[in-house]
Amino acid sequence: MHRVHFRKENTTVDVPDGTNLRQACIDSGVDPYPALGGMLSCRGKGFCGTCVVHVDDPSALSPPSKREKKFLDRLAPGLAEDLRLSCQASVSGPVTVTTDPDKKEGWKTHGYYSGRYVPSWKASS
């Protein structure tokens, strides 16, 4: 048995080894989808990406397939190593999961902080 903690929902469940993470969410009353994602989901086939979650320890889940890795690299460049499609991940150790994670680095993406920012008074010169 492995402990899975859902951070936003403050829920912890124990699941057997090899349990599908999406199914663990659903069985414990945690919605792995954002607002309308459940209605637009592929029902666990790994095609839509609406069940994406952030995990604190990616090694506590089965390794991602090539297709899943490619999809996550496009979805959130630079953050993909900690994101998983819950329908494609099997639990193999204790893990903390954040449902509906931020897929951008927030303030780090603004040009000012990344060194790409050019003030308007300087750009016109």
N, C-alpha and C positions, 0 to 999 in steps of 0.2 A: 504494500500500500504506500502511496505517495501523497504528500500533502500539497494541495493546490490552493493558493490564496488569491482571491480576486480583490485587487487593491481598491478600486472605486466603490465596489459594492460592500466591502468589508465582510466578505464571506470566505470561509475556509472549508474545504471538503477533502476527504481522503478518497483516493481513487486507486484501483488496481493498476499494476504495471501494464502499459500498452493501451490505456484508455485514450480514445480520441478526445482532444481538448475541446472541440466544439460540442461534442456530446456531454462532456463533463459540465460545460457552461449551462447547457439546456437543462440537464438533469438537476442541477443545483439552483435553478431559477434565475440564473444570470444571463442577460441578453447579450450575445457576442456581437450584435449588429448595431450600427448607428440608427437613427430615427426610422427611416423606411427601408433599411438594408435587409431586414428579414423578409419583406414583401418582394424585394428585388433579388434575393439571393439565389444561388444555384443549388441550394439544399445540400451543401457539403461535397460538391464535385471538384472544387478548386478552380473554378473558372471566373468568378466574379470579383473576388477580393473584398467583399463587404464584411467578412468575419475577421479582418486583420486585428491582431492583438500585439501588445508589447510584452516581452518576457524579460525578467531580470537575469535569468541564467539560461541562455539558449542550449547549453549542453544537457539540460534536464528534459529536453524534448528530442524526438527523433530528428535526424538530420533532414534539412529541406531538400526536396527534389530539385533538379536543374530548372524545371519550369517554374516552380514556386520561387526560387532564388532570383531568376530573371524578372519575374513579375514584381517582386518586392523591390528590386534594384530600380526599376522604372517608377514604381509608386512613391518611394521615399529614398532618393539618392543620399548616401551617407548615413542613413539610419537603418538600413535594411538588415544589418546583422542582429538586431534585437527585435525585429518584427517577424511575425509568423502568421500564416493563414491558419486559424484555429482548426479548420476542417482537415488540414493536411498534417497536423502535428499530433504525435502520440506521446503521452507522458511517460518518462522513464526516470524521474527524480522529483524532488520537491522544487516547486517553482512558484513565483509570484507573477500574476498576470494582470495587465492593465487593459481593459476593454476600451474600444474607441480611442486609440492613442493619437497624439499629435503626430502628423506625418511630415512636418516641417520643423526645422531647427529654431523657429521663432525669431528672436532678435538677431541671431547670428546670420540670417539670410539677408538682412538689410545691408545695403552697400556701404554704409558708414562704418559698420563694425568689421566688414570683410575686406576693407581697403579699396573697394571699387567706387566709393562715393566721391563725387566731384561736386563741390558747391556750385550753385547756379551762377554766382558772380565770377567764378573761375572758368566755368564752361563756355561762357560767351566770349572770353578773351582769345 
